[in-house]
Amino acid sequence: MSFPAYPSYRDSGVEWLGDVPSHWVPARLRFLVQLNPSKSEVSGLDSDAEVSFVPMEAVGEQGELSLDRTRPISEVLTGYTYFREGDVSIAKITPCFENGKGAIMRNLAGGVGFGTTELIVVRPRQDRTTPEFLDWLFRSPAFRSRGEAAMYGAGGQKRVPDDFVRDFISPGPPLAEQVAIAAFLDRETAKIDALIEEQRRLIALLKEKRQAVISHAVTKGLDPHAPMKDSEIEWLGSVPAHWEVKRLSTVAYFESGKAHEPFIDDAADEHIYVSARFVSTQGESLRFCSANLTPALRDDILMVMSDLPNGRALARAYMVTDDRSYAVNQRVCLIRCQDAYPRFMLYQLDRNEGLLSYDDGMNQTHLPNRAFLKLMVCVPPLNEQEEIAADLDRRLTAFNDLAAEARRGIELLTERRAALVSAAVTGKIDVRGSAKVLPFPIDRTRARGLIATEIIERSANQSTFGRVKFQKIAFLAEAHVGISELAGSYTREAAGPLDRVLIEEMESAARSIAGIEHEQPGGAGTTVSYRLGNQSGVHRQELAQWLGEDRTAKLDKLIGDFAALSTKEAEAVATLYGVWNDALSEGASPSDDEIISGFLNDWHPEKRAKFRASDLPEWLGWMRRHGIVPTGSGPKTTTGRLFV
């Protein structure tokens, strides 16, 4: 898709920026933002007030922010970086800056957060710039490349100086256009990201299929009608009856590598330094050394002996295919076939299940020499080994070609994404018209908070409203109203459809947006009620802009319809909806009796104790009268952890 340019441009006077739209006013960020605001702003908070705590690992590379940690403010007031709701953060240390770590700080506990000192905090001046536009500006190639060039320090301690951010020039679009640009980029990059994710899933699928093809060929052979016998090895299973199963030491020579680190010398270009990284990257990570204490020869198989828990390098194999000098380092071994065809053995040994069984998933794994020497391997007749290897070479070429094509697709999409961000934030394309026709962009956490705030503020004064009723309205907001942005994963729990994580995040986000608190004076397992904050109604304009007229009206009606229902009645309606919708999504057209049977017999054992079959037709009729009838779209429910 192509986008138009602005009608007229002028010289910005900034070399890297070039021409900008005539009505834009470029300016240094120091005039548009406040950098690293003072902690004195929160000096009045109680010392035990809980605030969000954000270490570097909680900040994502695409604007994600994990807010599952809080701490009393007294514990973080010194030694940590302060920020509040709506600030924009940038990681300043390498490689976090280069990787794009940074986020808009939203849904903070009490609107306040503290985190790693390796963040630069940028607070937009509301009359000059918006957090969303700033976040995209900070993700633009121009900002990132110039930030890297401005770094100071050495090695892994290089940092972007604060003054680089202060003096960086914003291209200067008016506020309304900043909103349009951010909305456009949210939407268009989401499309590109979805395409990239599809290619990544394809690569993962090809990898799984490739491994399955290899495993079958080297343990079952090519003849599907060959008689089989039990190998008496659990992970190996049955093998062709005419094959032998032997210890690796009987068909190959084994030698573990020696330490070559003292001899690493990339300028020497004399011996290839065979490290675990060299093997795991299939020779792409190429370094050299000046001595060779463990030489490998053509057709030798080189294998990784040590890796982190669940590491992807452990037991990876690489075969030498030329006569250059290969120096095998420690934590790598060489296997030289004597009574086996090397390429067949390569396929059998690479990520071999017998070797991977040593990885307990908790500790660093080092495969001892005996793991290789005692490893049981399949040994078909030599001519069959050659046939299997040739067949795999041919079949795997197709897998490799498809994976390479997918990787090229990811590279092109990534380049397209970067170019789009750059063009939009610098005014090279005019997205004002495009942004208007796109749905209002919103992240999942914000969506959950806005819906929670609306439901709770509209319902909190009802004597029957508590967490259970809130849960059922939230489920129907996604399933019936069509607010898919909630992205719940609903299980069949005793009180109806439930996503505990969703509800917890909705409550947390409602507290950040409108100061809503939930109270449970009787302790865990007792009734939960909600106390409204002093910011009631502040969400309404954003909610309406995001949902649009149709969904706003539908949500308004849903909340109004549920106002007269008791908790048990709300549970009945939401559960009936879930049973009915699940059946429709599977292609069925259930009768009322079938829906009721699913409710009582397939949902949760407690349903039979709480409801009678004769009670439920009334609520199916109520649903039809109020237009709360499923279509088979939206989320499906799954068996919950309480179902026995």
C-alpha positions as CSV (number, residue, x, y, z in Angstrom):
1,M,0.0,0.0,0.0
2,S,1.3,3.5,-0.9
3,F,0.6,6.7,0.9
4,P,0.5,10.3,-0.4
5,A,3.0,13.0,0.4
6,Y,2.0,16.3,2.0
7,P,1.0,19.1,-0.4
8,S,4.0,21.2,0.3
9,Y,7.4,21.0,2.1
10,R,10.2,23.3,3.3
11,D,13.8,22.8,4.3
12,S,14.0,21.8,8.0
13,G,17.5,23.1,8.3
14,V,18.5,19.7,9.9
15,E,20.7,17.6,7.7
16,W,19.3,14.1,8.6
17,L,15.7,15.3,8.6
18,G,15.7,17.1,5.3
19,D,12.4,18.6,4.1
20,V,9.4,18.6,6.4
21,P,5.7,19.5,5.7
22,S,5.4,23.3,5.5
23,H,3.3,23.7,8.6
24,W,5.5,21.5,10.8
25,V,7.8,23.2,13.3
26,P,10.9,21.2,14.2
27,A,12.2,21.7,17.7
28,R,14.7,20.2,20.2
29,L,13.1,17.9,22.6
30,R,14.3,20.0,25.6
31,F,11.5,22.4,24.6
32,L,8.8,19.8,24.3
33,V,9.5,17.4,27.2
34,Q,10.8,17.2,30.8
35,L,13.6,14.8,31.2
36,N,14.0,12.6,34.3
37,P,11.4,14.4,36.5
38,S,12.2,14.9,40.2
39,K,11.2,12.4,42.9
40,S,10.1,15.3,45.0
41,E,6.7,15.0,43.2
42,V,5.9,11.9,45.3
43,S,7.4,13.1,48.6
44,G,3.9,13.4,50.0
45,L,3.0,9.7,49.5
46,D,2.8,7.4,52.5
47,S,6.0,5.4,53.0
48,D,4.1,2.1,52.7
49,A,2.2,3.1,49.5
50,E,2.6,0.4,46.8
51,V,4.1,1.5,43.5
52,S,4.9,-0.4,40.3
53,F,8.5,-1.7,40.2
54,V,10.0,-2.1,36.7
55,P,13.4,-3.8,36.3
56,M,15.0,-3.8,32.8
57,E,13.6,-7.3,32.0
58,A,10.1,-6.0,32.5
59,V,10.6,-3.5,29.6
60,G,10.0,-5.0,26.1
61,E,11.6,-4.3,22.7
62,Q,8.3,-3.5,21.1
63,G,6.9,-1.3,23.8
64,E,5.7,-4.1,26.1
65,L,5.7,-3.5,29.8
66,S,5.3,-6.1,32.6
67,L,3.7,-4.6,35.7
68,D,3.4,-7.7,37.9
69,R,5.7,-6.3,40.6
70,T,5.1,-3.7,43.2
71,R,7.1,-2.4,46.2
72,P,6.4,0.0,49.0
73,I,7.7,3.4,47.9
74,S,10.1,3.5,50.9
75,E,12.1,0.6,49.4
76,V,12.6,2.3,46.0
77,L,12.7,6.0,46.7
78,T,16.5,5.9,46.6
79,G,18.6,4.0,44.1
80,Y,15.9,3.7,41.4
81,T,14.5,5.8,38.5
82,Y,11.2,7.5,39.1
83,F,8.3,7.8,36.6
84,R,4.6,8.3,36.6
85,E,1.6,7.5,34.4
86,G,2.1,8.7,30.8
87,D,5.9,9.1,30.9
88,V,7.9,7.5,28.1
89,S,11.0,5.5,28.9
90,I,14.1,4.7,26.9
91,A,16.7,2.1,27.8
92,K,20.1,3.9,27.7
93,I,22.6,1.1,28.1
94,T,23.9,-1.2,25.4
95,P,22.6,-3.6,24.1
96,C,19.1,-2.6,25.5
97,F,19.1,0.7,23.6
98,E,20.0,-0.9,20.3
99,N,17.4,-3.6,20.8
100,G,14.7,-1.0,21.2
101,K,13.8,-1.4,24.9
102,G,11.4,1.3,26.0
103,A,7.7,1.9,26.7
104,I,5.0,4.3,27.6
105,M,4.5,3.9,31.3
106,R,0.8,3.0,31.7
107,N,-1.4,1.3,34.3
108,L,1.1,1.9,37.1
109,A,0.0,1.1,40.6
110,G,-1.3,4.3,42.0
111,G,0.0,6.0,38.8
112,V,3.6,5.9,40.1
113,G,6.5,3.6,39.3
114,F,10.2,3.1,40.0
115,G,12.7,1.0,38.1
116,T,16.1,0.4,36.8
117,T,18.5,3.4,36.7
118,E,19.3,2.4,33.1
119,L,16.2,4.2,31.9
120,I,15.9,7.7,30.6
121,V,12.4,9.1,31.5
122,V,10.8,11.6,29.1
123,R,7.6,13.4,30.2
124,P,5.8,15.1,27.3
125,R,4.5,18.7,27.8
126,Q,0.8,18.2,27.1
127,D,0.5,21.3,24.9
128,R,3.5,20.3,22.7
129,T,3.7,16.6,22.2
130,T,2.1,13.3,23.0
131,P,3.5,10.1,24.6
132,E,2.4,7.9,21.7
133,F,4.2,10.1,19.0
134,L,7.3,10.3,21.2
135,D,7.4,6.5,21.6
136,W,7.3,6.1,17.9
137,L,9.9,8.8,17.4
138,F,12.2,7.0,19.8
139,R,11.7,3.8,17.8
140,S,12.6,5.4,14.5
141,P,15.8,4.5,12.7
142,A,17.0,8.1,12.8
143,F,16.8,8.2,16.6
144,R,18.3,4.8,17.1
145,S,21.2,5.2,14.7
146,R,22.2,8.6,16.1
147,G,21.8,7.4,19.6
148,E,24.2,4.6,19.0
149,A,26.7,7.0,17.5
150,A,26.4,9.3,20.6
151,M,27.1,6.5,23.2
152,Y,29.9,7.0,25.6
153,G,31.8,4.4,27.7
154,A,33.4,1.1,26.8
155,G,32.3,-2.4,26.0
156,G,29.1,-3.5,27.7
157,Q,28.9,-0.3,29.7
158,K,28.2,2.1,26.8
159,R,25.3,4.5,27.4
160,V,23.3,7.1,25.5
161,P,23.8,10.4,27.3
162,D,20.8,12.4,28.5
163,D,21.9,15.4,26.5
164,F,21.5,13.4,23.2
165,V,17.8,13.0,24.0
166,R,17.4,16.7,25.1
167,D,19.1,17.9,21.9
168,F,17.4,15.5,19.5
169,I,15.1,17.4,17.1
170,S,11.5,16.4,16.8
171,P,10.2,16.9,13.3
172,G,7.4,19.0,14.8
173,P,4.0,17.9,13.6
174,P,1.0,19.6,15.3
175,L,-0.6,17.7,18.2
176,A,-3.6,16.5,16.1
177,E,-1.2,15.0,13.5
178,Q,0.9,13.4,16.2
179,V,-2.2,11.5,17.3
180,A,-2.9,10.5,13.7
181,I,0.6,9.4,13.0
182,A,0.7,7.3,16.2
183,A,-2.7,5.7,15.4
184,F,-1.5,5.0,11.8
185,L,1.7,3.3,13.0
186,D,0.0,1.3,15.7
187,R,-2.3,-0.2,13.1
188,E,0.1,-0.6,10.2
189,T,3.0,-2.0,12.2
190,A,0.5,-4.5,13.9
191,K,-0.3,-5.8,10.4
192,I,3.4,-6.2,9.6
193,D,4.1,-7.8,12.9
194,A,1.3,-10.3,12.3
195,L,2.9,-11.2,9.0
196,I,6.3,-11.5,10.6
197,E,4.9,-13.8,13.3
198,E,3.3,-16.0,10.6
199,Q,6.7,-16.4,9.0
200,R,8.2,-17.3,12.3
201,R,5.5,-19.9,13.0
202,L,6.2,-21.3,9.5
203,I,9.9,-21.6,10.3
204,A,9.2,-23.3,13.6
205,L,6.8,-25.7,11.9
206,L,9.3,-26.5,9.2
207,K,11.9,-27.1,11.9
208,E,9.6,-29.6,13.7
209,K,8.7,-31.3,10.5
210,R,12.3,-31.5,9.4
211,Q,13.3,-33.1,12.7
212,A,10.4,-35.6,12.5
213,V,11.4,-36.6,9.0
214,I,15.1,-37.1,10.1
215,S,14.1,-39.1,13.2
216,H,11.8,-41.4,11.3
217,A,14.4,-42.1,8.6
218,V,17.3,-42.8,10.9
219,T,15.3,-45.1,13.3
220,K,12.7,-46.7,11.0
221,G,14.3,-46.6,7.6
222,L,12.8,-45.9,4.2
223,D,10.8,-49.2,3.7
224,P,7.4,-48.8,5.4
225,H,6.8,-52.6,5.1
226,A,10.1,-53.7,6.7
227,P,9.6,-56.1,9.6
228,M,10.3,-54.4,13.0
229,K,11.8,-55.4,16.3
230,D,12.0,-53.8,19.7
231,S,15.3,-52.0,20.3
232,E,14.8,-52.3,24.0
233,I,15.7,-48.7,24.3
234,E,12.8,-46.5,25.5
235,W,13.5,-43.4,23.4
236,L,14.4,-45.4,20.3
237,G,11.4,-47.7,20.1
238,S,11.1,-50.3,17.3
239,V,13.7,-50.5,14.5
240,P,13.9,-52.6,11.3
241,A,14.5,-56.2,12.2
242,H,17.7,-56.4,10.0
243,W,19.3,-53.4,11.6
244,E,21.8,-53.6,14.5
245,V,21.8,-51.3,17.5
246,K,25.3,-50.7,18.9
247,R,27.2,-48.4,21.2
248,L,28.6,-45.5,19.4
249,S,32.1,-46.4,20.6
250,T,32.0,-49.6,18.5
251,V,31.5,-47.8,15.2
252,A,33.3,-44.5,15.7
253,Y,36.4,-42.9,17.3
254,F,35.6,-40.3,20.0
255,E,37.8,-37.4,21.3
256,S,36.9,-34.4,23.3
257,G,38.4,-31.0,22.5
258,K,41.1,-29.1,24.3
259,A,41.3,-25.5,25.5
260,H,42.2,-23.2,22.6
261,E,41.1,-19.9,24.2
262,P,44.8,-18.8,24.8
263,F,45.5,-19.1,21.1
264,I,42.5,-17.2,19.7
265,D,43.8,-14.9,17.1
266,D,41.4,-13.7,14.4
267,A,44.3,-12.1,12.5
268,A,46.1,-15.4,12.2
269,D,43.6,-16.9,9.8
270,E,45.4,-20.2,10.4
271,H,43.1,-22.7,12.2
272,I,39.3,-22.5,12.5
273,Y,38.4,-22.2,16.1
274,V,35.6,-24.8,16.7
275,S,33.6,-23.6,19.7
276,A,30.1,-24.5,20.8
277,R,28.9,-21.3,19.1
278,F,30.6,-22.4,15.8
279,V,28.8,-25.7,15.9
280,S,25.4,-24.3,17.0
281,T,25.5,-21.7,14.2
282,Q,26.6,-24.3,11.7
283,G,29.9,-22.5,11.0
284,E,28.5,-19.0,10.7
285,S,30.3,-17.8,13.8
286,L,33.8,-18.0,12.4
287,R,36.9,-17.2,14.5
288,F,40.5,-18.4,14.2
289,C,43.3,-19.5,16.5
290,S,47.1,-19.8,16.1
291,A,47.4,-23.4,17.4
292,N,45.6,-26.7,16.8
293,L,45.7,-29.1,19.8
294,T,42.7,-31.2,18.6
295,P,42.6,-31.3,14.8
296,A,39.5,-32.4,13.0
297,L,39.5,-34.0,9.6
298,R,37.1,-34.1,6.6
299,D,33.9,-36.1,7.5
300,D,34.5,-35.7,11.2
301,I,31.3,-34.9,13.2
302,L,31.7,-32.1,15.8
303,M,29.3,-32.0,18.7
304,V,28.4,-29.5,21.5
305,M,28.9,-31.1,24.9
306,S,27.8,-28.3,27.2
307,D,25.0,-25.8,27.3
308,L,22.6,-23.9,29.6
309,P,19.4,-25.7,30.9
310,N,17.0,-26.3,28.0
311,G,19.7,-24.8,25.7
312,R,19.3,-25.2,21.9
313,A,23.0,-25.9,21.4
314,L,23.4,-29.0,23.5
315,A,24.1,-32.1,21.3
316,R,24.1,-30.0,18.1
317,A,26.2,-31.6,15.4
318,Y,28.3,-30.2,12.5
319,M,30.2,-32.2,9.8
320,V,33.5,-31.1,8.4
321,T,33.2,-31.0,4.6
322,D,36.6,-29.6,3.5
323,D,40.3,-30.0,4.2
324,R,40.9,-26.7,6.1
325,S,42.4,-26.9,9.6
326,Y,39.8,-27.2,12.3
327,A,40.9,-26.8,16.0
328,V,38.3,-28.5,18.3
329,N,37.9,-26.5,21.5
330,Q,36.9,-27.7,25.0
331,R,33.1,-28.4,25.5
332,V,33.1,-29.7,21.9
333,C,34.0,-33.3,20.8
334,L,34.8,-34.9,17.5
335,I,33.4,-38.2,16.3
336,R,35.2,-40.0,13.5
337,C,33.2,-42.8,11.8
338,Q,35.0,-46.1,11.3
339,D,32.2,-48.6,10.6
340,A,29.4,-46.2,9.7
341,Y,28.6,-43.7,6.9
342,P,29.4,-40.2,8.3
343,R,26.4,-38.4,6.8
344,F,23.9,-41.0,8.1
345,M,25.5,-40.7,11.6
346,L,25.4,-36.9,11.4
347,Y,21.6,-37.0,11.0
348,Q,21.3,-39.6,13.8
349,L,23.5,-37.7,16.3
350,D,22.3,-34.2,15.8
351,R,20.1,-33.3,18.9
352,N,19.9,-37.0,19.6
353,E,17.3,-37.9,22.2
354,G,19.6,-40.1,24.1
355,L,22.0,-37.2,24.7
356,L,19.3,-34.7,25.4
357,S,17.9,-36.9,28.2
358,Y,20.9,-35.7,30.3
359,D,19.4,-32.1,30.4
360,D,17.3,-31.8,33.6
361,G,16.0,-28.4,32.6
362,M,17.4,-26.8,35.8
363,N,21.2,-27.0,35.7
364,Q,23.8,-26.4,33.1
365,T,24.3,-29.7,31.3
366,H,27.7,-31.1,30.4
367,L,27.7,-34.3,28.5
368,P,30.4,-36.6,29.9
369,N,32.6,-38.6,27.5
370,R,30.7,-41.7,28.5
371,A,27.4,-40.2,27.3
372,F,28.8,-40.5,23.8
373,L,30.7,-43.7,24.2
374,K,27.8,-45.6,25.6
375,L,25.1,-44.0,23.4
376,M,23.1,-46.7,21.5
377,V,22.8,-45.9,17.8
378,C,21.1,-47.6,14.9
379,V,23.5,-49.3,12.4
380,P,21.8,-50.4,9.2
381,P,23.8,-52.1,6.5
382,L,26.3,-49.5,5.0
383,N,24.5,-49.3,1.6
384,E,21.2,-48.5,3.4
385,Q,22.9,-45.8,5.5
386,E,24.0,-44.2,2.3
387,E,20.5,-44.4,0.7
388,I,18.9,-42.9,3.8
389,A,21.4,-40.1,3.9
390,A,20.9,-39.3,0.2
391,D,17.1,-39.4,0.7
392,L,17.3,-37.0,3.6
393,D,19.7,-34.7,1.7
394,R,17.1,-34.5,-1.1
395,R,14.0,-34.1,1.1
396,L,15.5,-31.6,3.5
397,T,16.6,-29.3,0.7
398,A,12.9,-28.4,0.2
399,F,12.5,-27.7,4.0
400,N,15.7,-25.6,4.0
401,D,14.6,-23.6,0.9
402,L,11.2,-22.8,2.4
403,A,12.8,-21.7,5.7
404,A,15.3,-19.5,3.8
405,E,12.4,-18.0,1.9
406,A,10.5,-17.3,5.2
407,R,13.6,-15.7,6.7
408,R,14.0,-13.5,3.6
409,G,10.4,-12.5,4.0
410,I,11.0,-11.5,7.7
411,E,14.0,-9.4,6.6
412,L,11.9,-7.6,4.0
413,L,9.0,-7.0,6.3
414,T,11.4,-5.7,9.1
415,E,12.9,-3.3,6.6
416,R,9.4,-2.3,5.5
417,R,8.4,-1.7,9.1
418,A,11.4,0.5,9.8
419,A,10.9,2.5,6.6
420,L,7.2,3.1,7.4
421,V,8.0,4.4,10.9
422,S,10.7,6.7,9.6
423,A,8.5,8.0,6.8
424,A,5.5,8.7,9.1
425,V,7.3,10.4,12.0
426,T,9.4,12.6,9.6
427,G,6.5,13.6,7.4
428,K,7.6,12.0,4.2
429,I,4.1,10.5,3.9
430,D,0.8,12.1,4.8
431,V,-1.2,9.6,6.9
432,R,-3.9,11.9,8.2
433,G,-6.6,10.5,5.9
434,S,-5.4,6.9,6.4
435,A,-5.5,7.2,10.2
436,K,-9.1,8.4,10.2
437,V,-10.5,5.3,8.6
438,L,-8.7,2.9,10.9
439,P,-10.1,1.6,14.2
440,F,-8.9,3.4,17.2
441,P,-5.7,1.6,18.2
442,I,-5.3,0.4,21.8
443,D,-3.1,-2.1,23.7
444,R,-4.7,-5.0,25.5
445,T,-4.0,-3.7,29.0
446,R,-5.6,-0.3,28.2
447,A,-8.6,-2.0,26.6
448,R,-9.1,-4.2,29.7
449,G,-8.9,-1.1,32.0
450,L,-11.4,1.0,30.0
451,I,-14.0,-1.8,29.9
452,A,-13.5,-2.6,33.6
453,T,-13.9,1.0,34.5
454,E,-17.1,1.3,32.5
455,I,-18.6,-1.8,34.0
456,I,-17.7,-1.1,37.6
457,E,-18.7,2.6,37.5
458,R,-22.0,1.8,36.0
459,S,-22.7,-1.1,38.3
460,A,-21.0,-0.5,41.7
461,N,-24.1,1.0,43.3
462,Q,-26.1,-2.2,42.7
463,S,-26.5,-4.5,45.8
464,T,-26.0,-7.5,43.6
465,F,-22.8,-6.4,41.9
466,G,-19.5,-8.0,42.9
467,R,-16.6,-9.8,41.3
468,V,-18.7,-12.7,40.0
469,K,-21.1,-10.5,38.2
470,F,-18.3,-8.4,36.9
471,Q,-16.6,-11.5,35.5
472,K,-19.8,-12.5,33.6
473,I,-20.3,-9.1,32.1
474,A,-16.6,-9.0,31.1
475,F,-17.0,-12.4,29.4
476,L,-20.1,-11.2,27.4
477,A,-18.4,-7.9,26.6
478,E,-15.9,-9.9,24.5
479,A,-18.1,-12.8,23.4
480,H,-21.4,-10.9,22.7
481,V,-20.5,-7.3,22.2
482,G,-17.4,-8.3,20.2
483,I,-14.7,-6.5,22.1
484,S,-12.0,-8.9,21.0
485,E,-9.3,-6.6,22.3
486,L,-9.9,-8.1,25.8
487,A,-8.3,-11.3,24.5
488,G,-9.6,-13.5,27.4
489,S,-8.9,-17.2,27.8
490,Y,-12.0,-18.4,29.6
491,T,-12.2,-21.7,31.5
492,R,-15.4,-23.5,32.6
493,E,-15.3,-22.7,36.3
494,A,-17.9,-23.3,39.0
495,A,-19.4,-19.8,38.7
496,G,-19.3,-19.7,34.9
497,P,-16.8,-18.5,32.3
498,L,-13.7,-17.1,34.0
499,D,-10.2,-15.8,33.1
500,R,-8.6,-15.0,36.5
501,V,-5.6,-13.2,34.9
502,L,-8.0,-11.1,32.8
503,I,-10.0,-10.0,35.8
504,E,-7.0,-9.2,37.9
505,E,-5.5,-7.1,35.1
506,M,-8.9,-5.4,34.5
507,E,-9.1,-4.5,38.2
508,S,-5.5,-3.3,38.3
509,A,-6.0,-1.1,35.2
510,A,-9.3,0.3,36.5
511,R,-7.4,1.4,39.6
512,S,-4.8,3.2,37.5
513,I,-7.4,4.8,35.2
514,A,-10.1,5.9,37.7
515,G,-8.8,5.1,41.2
516,I,-11.2,2.2,41.6
517,E,-10.4,-0.1,44.5
518,H,-11.7,-3.6,45.2
519,E,-12.4,-4.6,48.8
520,Q,-12.8,-8.0,50.4
521,P,-13.3,-7.4,54.1
522,G,-14.2,-11.0,54.8
523,G,-10.9,-12.3,53.4
524,A,-10.1,-14.7,50.5
525,G,-13.1,-16.6,49.2
526,T,-15.7,-14.0,50.4
527,T,-17.7,-11.3,48.5
528,V,-15.7,-8.7,46.7
529,S,-17.1,-5.1,46.3
530,Y,-15.8,-2.1,44.5
531,R,-15.1,1.5,45.8
532,L,-15.1,4.2,43.1
533,G,-12.3,6.7,42.9
534,N,-12.4,10.4,42.5
535,Q,-11.8,10.3,38.7
536,S,-15.2,8.9,37.7
537,G,-16.1,9.3,34.1
538,V,-12.6,10.3,32.9
539,H,-12.4,7.3,30.6
540,R,-15.7,7.8,28.7
541,Q,-14.4,9.9,25.7
542,E,-11.5,7.5,25.1
543,L,-13.8,4.5,25.5
544,A,-16.3,5.8,23.0
545,Q,-13.6,6.8,20.5
546,W,-12.1,3.4,20.7
547,L,-15.3,1.2,20.6
548,G,-17.2,3.3,18.0
549,E,-21.0,3.9,18.1
550,D,-22.2,0.3,17.5
551,R,-20.0,-1.4,20.2
552,T,-20.6,1.4,22.6
553,A,-24.3,1.1,22.3
554,K,-24.2,-2.7,22.6
555,L,-22.0,-2.6,25.7
556,D,-24.3,0.1,27.3
557,K,-27.3,-2.2,26.7
558,L,-25.5,-5.3,28.1
559,I,-24.6,-3.5,31.3
560,G,-28.1,-2.1,31.6
561,D,-29.7,-5.6,31.0
562,F,-27.6,-7.2,33.7
563,A,-28.4,-4.5,36.3
564,A,-31.6,-6.3,37.3
565,L,-30.0,-9.7,37.5
566,S,-28.9,-11.4,40.8
567,T,-25.4,-13.0,40.9
568,K,-26.9,-16.4,40.3
569,E,-29.0,-15.2,37.4
570,A,-25.9,-13.5,35.8
571,E,-24.0,-16.8,36.2
572,A,-26.8,-18.7,34.5
573,V,-27.0,-16.4,31.5
574,A,-23.2,-16.2,31.0
575,T,-22.8,-20.0,31.3
576,L,-25.8,-20.7,28.9
577,Y,-24.2,-18.3,26.5
578,G,-20.8,-20.1,26.7
579,V,-22.3,-23.6,26.2
580,W,-24.5,-22.4,23.3
581,N,-21.7,-20.4,21.6
582,D,-19.2,-23.3,21.9
583,A,-21.6,-25.6,20.2
584,L,-22.3,-23.2,17.4
585,S,-18.5,-22.6,16.8
586,E,-18.1,-26.4,16.4
587,G,-20.8,-26.4,13.6
588,A,-23.7,-27.7,15.7
589,S,-27.2,-26.3,16.0
590,P,-28.1,-27.2,19.5
591,S,-31.7,-27.4,20.8
592,D,-32.6,-25.8,24.1
593,D,-32.6,-29.3,25.7
594,E,-29.0,-29.8,24.4
595,I,-27.9,-26.4,25.7
596,I,-29.3,-27.2,29.1
597,S,-27.8,-30.6,29.2
598,G,-24.4,-29.1,28.3
599,F,-24.9,-26.6,31.1
600,L,-25.7,-29.3,33.7
601,N,-23.5,-32.2,32.6
602,D,-20.5,-30.8,30.6
603,W,-19.6,-27.6,32.4
604,H,-18.8,-28.2,36.0
605,P,-20.1,-30.6,38.7
606,E,-21.3,-27.8,40.9
607,K,-23.8,-26.7,38.3
608,R,-26.1,-29.7,39.0
609,A,-26.1,-28.7,42.7
610,K,-26.9,-25.1,42.1
611,F,-29.4,-25.3,39.2
612,R,-32.3,-27.4,38.1
613,A,-33.1,-28.2,34.5
614,S,-36.5,-26.6,34.9
615,D,-35.0,-23.2,35.9
616,L,-32.9,-22.7,32.7
617,P,-35.5,-22.3,29.9
618,E,-36.6,-19.1,31.6
619,W,-33.1,-17.7,31.1
620,L,-32.8,-18.9,27.6
621,G,-36.0,-17.0,26.9
622,W,-34.6,-13.9,28.7
623,M,-31.5,-14.0,26.5
624,R,-33.6,-14.1,23.4
625,R,-35.9,-11.2,24.5
626,H,-32.8,-9.1,25.2
627,G,-31.0,-10.1,22.1
628,I,-28.1,-11.8,23.9
629,V,-27.9,-14.7,21.4
630,P,-24.6,-16.2,20.3
631,T,-23.4,-16.6,16.7
632,G,-20.6,-19.0,17.2
633,S,-17.9,-16.3,17.0
634,G,-15.7,-15.0,19.8
635,P,-13.8,-16.9,22.5
636,K,-14.4,-20.6,23.2
637,T,-14.4,-21.9,26.8
638,T,-12.1,-24.7,27.9
639,T,-12.3,-27.2,30.8
640,G,-11.2,-25.4,34.0
641,R,-8.8,-26.6,36.6
642,L,-11.6,-27.2,39.1
643,F,-13.4,-29.6,36.8
644,V,-13.3,-33.1,38.2
